[in-house]
Amino acid sequence: MKAVAELFTMAPGNKDHHPALRCAIGVFVPLITLTLIGRLDLAAFASFGAFTGIYGRNEPHHLRFRSQLRAGGLMLLVILLATLTARIAPQWGLGPAGYSWLLVAATTIVAGACSVVIAFWRLRPAGSLFHIFGFAAIASIPVQPPLGETMLAAVLTTVFCLLVGMSSRVVPSHRTPWKRPPAIRRTVPERRAAWLEGGGYLVAAGLAGVLATVVGEWLGFGHSYWAMVAAVVPLVGHSTRHRVRRGIQRIAGTVIGLVLMAGILWLNPAPWGMVLVIALCQFGAEMFIARQYLLAQVFVTPLALISTLLAAAVDPGLLLRDRIVETVIGAAAGVVVVVAPAVWRRLRR
């Protein structure tokens, strides 16, 4: 009963509305601008550029700027590699099945590499969840807009989020001293932990991608990268118990979020309404991501699905079905990766 109660425990707040508001503005302004000029085909690139604002959550301004600059630069590199992959792969003569396996392999490499980079830079949130999502989602877009326009949308959104991150400096009471950030000095154990963590992301994402692709080909499901995203969720935590709990919360929050998404689809909002929902969901996700992961997932689910709908025309019913199936596969794979070392140690003893 205690374990069940912990799934619904709410941690104390820490001025969470400040970063939540910054993230909501950082995604709303670029997307509503694209809506007004009729270029929602660039929405996915702007949305992932807006992930810049998620980093440096409660850091002073000089550290937040460095964190967001590095995070934004890394995400831009991921976006560039993803759109190049989508453009070059057809020249190799790969069919849909072959490209699915290429996407799993490439996303697995991104999962491990970005996790190591994030750990070496000591960025928070840790891990490569956003990079897995960004790379695979953009590489999965069937019709890619012109390369220059995609990167312009991503770069401008990143710059805008950097400005939003520094916007509180205009209020003297919120301004923190500006000084040169200290150099990051990594200890040997810290470096070893970063590489081990990267290996964990590599294994979890790869295992989930393979399972989701095999099951998808067998039963007709798609969006295997959602399983890869869900698989790395349990890797974040201070104990095996906490990590397993995050995997369960991912599944439960997704189920509730799908009910919310079904209600949104029933209302059939206009494109500007969809953008407003994205901003509200981004605000809700950031409000609770550090306090109650299950509740945060309720907002993350429609946020991800609406972004997918804006990027390409997809049957909403199939989208909801794929989301829950892929999430269960991914979360289960992640929990296995988390629990396996502890089980192996017990067997050895």
N, C-alpha and C positions, 0 to 999 in steps of 0.2 A: 504493500500500500504506500510505503514511503517512496518507492521508486516511481509509482504512478503519480503521486502528488508532486514530485519534482518536475514532471513533465509540464505542469501548469503553474509552477512557481514564478512569480514576477520579481525580478531583481530591482533594487532601488534605482531611481533615475539620476542622471548626471547632466542636466541641462540638455537633454537629448533633442529638444525642439530646435536648438540652434543648428546643429549639423543637418537635421532633417529638413529644415527650411532651405538651407543652402543647396542641398541635393535636389530638392523639388524644383527650385528656381533654375538650377543648372540644367535640368532636363526639359522643363516646360518651355522656356524661352526659345531654345533652338528648334524644338519640335513644332511649336505653334508658328514660328517663322517659316519653316518648311511647308506647313499646312497652308499658310496664307499665300505663298508663292507657287503652290501646286507642285511641290517636289517631295512628296512623301516617300518616293523611291530612295531617298537619302536618309530616311528616318533611322534605320538601323545603325548607320555609321555615326550619326549624331548621338544616338542613345548610348553607344559604347564609349564614345569620346567623353560623355557626361559622367562615366564612372570615375573620372579624375577626382570629382568632388567627394567621393566616398572616403578617400584617404586623408590622413592628418586630422582625424575627427575632433579631438580635444587638445591638439597641440598648440603651443603658442605660434604666433604668425610666422616667425622666421623659420621654424621647423616645419610648419604646415606647408609653406611655400615650397620648400625643398622636397618634402614627401609627395606633394601633388605634382610637382614638376617631373619628378622621376616616374611616378605612377602613370602620369599622362603620356610621357614619352614612350614608356614600355607598351602601353595600350595602343598607341599610334603604330608602333612597330608590329604588334600583333594584327591590327586591322589591315595594315599594308600587306603582310604576309598572307592573310586570309583571302583578300581580294585577288592577289596575284595567283594564289593556288587555284581559285575558282576560274581564272582566265586561262591559265596555262594547262591545267589538267585535261581539258577536252582535246588538246592537240596530241595527247598521248594515246588517243583512241580508246579511252576507258569508257565502259558502259556504266549505267547507274549503280550496279552492284560493285564493280571495280572501284568506282569513285567513293562509294560508301566505306570500303575498306581503307582506301587511301586517306580519307578524312579521319577515320579512327586512328590510324598510325600517326598522322601529322598532329592531331589534337593531343594524343598521348605524349608526344615529344614536347609540345607547348606546355602541357600540364607539369611535367617534371622540370623543364628549364625555367619557366617563369616562377615556379615555387622556390627554386634555389636563388634566383635574383631577388625576389621579394624578401626572402630570409636574410640575405647578405645586406640588403638595404634597411632591414628592420622596419619594414612598412607594416602598417596595420590598416585594414584587416589583412591577416597573414594568408598565405596560400595563393593558389592560382585559379580559384573558382571563376573569377570574372574573365580571366584570359581564356580559359577553356570555353566558356559560354560565348565570348566575343569572337574567337577564331572560328569555331565550328558554325555558329549561326551565320556569320558573314560568308564563309566559304560555302554554305548551303544555299545561298540565294541564287536561284536559277538564272536570272537575267541581271547581270551586273551593270550598274550605271557607269558612265565614263570615269576612268581612274582618277583624273584630276579633280572632278567634282566630288567624288567620294572622300578623297583625302582632304579636300578643302573643307567639307562639312565637318569632318572629324577634328581637324586642326582648329577651326574656329570655335567649335564647341569646347575643346580642351582649353583654349585660351580664355574663353568666357568663364569656365568653371574656376580657373585660376584667379580671375578677377573677383568672382563671387566669394571665393575662399578668403580673399584679402579685404572684402567689403566692410567687415566690421571695424576696420582700422579708422573709418571715418567717425566713429563714435569714441571719444576720448576714454570713456569708462571701460570699453571693451578692447582698447588698444594694448598690445603687449610690446615690450622693448624689442627693437629690431637689431639683431647682431648676427655675426657670421656663425652659422651652425657648426658645432664641433665635428671634427672628422670621426667617422665610425671606425673604431678599433675592435676587430673581431678576435676573440680568443680561439684557441684550437678546438676546445669542446663545442663552441658555437658554430664553427665551420663544419665540424663533423655532423652536428645536429642538422644543419642546413642541407647537407648532402643526403643524409638519411631521410629527412622530410621530403626532399625532392624525389627520392626513390619510392617513398610511399605514395606520393601523388602519381608517379609514373605507373606503378602497379595497379592502384585502385582505378584510375581513369582507363587504363588499357584493358583491365579485366571487365569493367562495366561496358566499355565500348564493344568488345568482342561478344559478350553475352547478349547485349541489346541488338547488335547487328544480326547475330544468328537467329535470335527469337523473332526479330523483325522480318527477316526473310522467310521464316517459317510461317508466321501468323499474319504477316502483312502490316506490321507496325513501322512507323518511321520516327525520325528525330532521335536517333540513338545518342546524340550528344547530350540530351537531357539526362540520360543515365550516367554519363561521364561526369556531368556537373554534380548530380546527386551523390555520386560515389565518393567525392572528395570532401563532402560536408562532415562526415564523422571523423575525419583526420584532424580536425581542429578541436582541441580540448586538453585539459590538464590531467585527465585520467581516462582509463578505458571505459569506466562506467559513464562518465560524462560524454564521451565520444559516441558510445552506443545510443545514449539518450538523444543526442542530436540527430542521429539517423532516424530514430523513431519519430521525432518531432518533424523531421523533413516530410515524412510520409503523411502524418496526420495533418500537418499544416497545408500540404498540397491538396488533400481531399477536401478540406473546408474551403480552401481558395478556389477550387474548381466549382463549388456551389456558388460562390460569389461571382466567378467568371460567367457561369451560366446565366445568372441574373443580369449581368451587364450585357451579354449578347441578346437576351430577351428584350432589353430596352432599345437595342439597335441604335446606339448614339452616332451622331455625325462624326466625321474625322476630328473636328476640333474638340468634340466631347470625349473622344478616345484619348486625345492628348491630355486633356484635363484629368481623366481617370489615371493615366500613367503618372502624372505629377502627384496626385493624391496618394496613389499606391507607393510611390517612391518615398513620400513623406512618412507614411505609415510604417514602411519597412525600416527606415532609418530610426524611427522613434523607438522601435521595439527590438531591433536586431541584437543589441547588446544586453537586453533585459529579459526577453522571452522569445526564444527562437521559433517556437511553434506559431505564436501570433504573428511574428514577422513574416513567416512563410505564407500566411493567409493573404498578405499584401503582395508578396513577391510573385505568387503564382499568376494572378491576372496581369501583373506588370510584364512578366516574360511573355505571356500568351498574346497580349495586345501588341507588344512590340513585334512579335512574329507575324501577326495579321497585317500590320502596317507595312512590313517588308515584302510580303508576297501573299497572293490570294490562296487561301487554304480553307478546306472545309472545317468550320468550327467544331463540328461533332467529332471528327477524326482527331482534331487538335487536342480536345479534352481527353479523349481515350488514350492517345499516345502519351500525354503528360503523366497520367497516373501510372500507366504500365512501365514507362521508362524510369519514373522516379522510384518505384518499388524495386526494379532490377538494380538500379544504381545504388540506392541506399543499402540494399542487402549486400551488394558486392563490397561497399565501403566498410560495413560492419564486419564482414569476414576478414578483410585486410587488417582491421583494428584488433580483432579478437585473436587472430592467428598467432601472433608472437606470444601472447599470454598463455594460450593453450599449449604451444610448443614448449615453453619454459616448464609448465606443470608436468608435461609428459616426460621431459628430461629428468625432472626431480623424482 
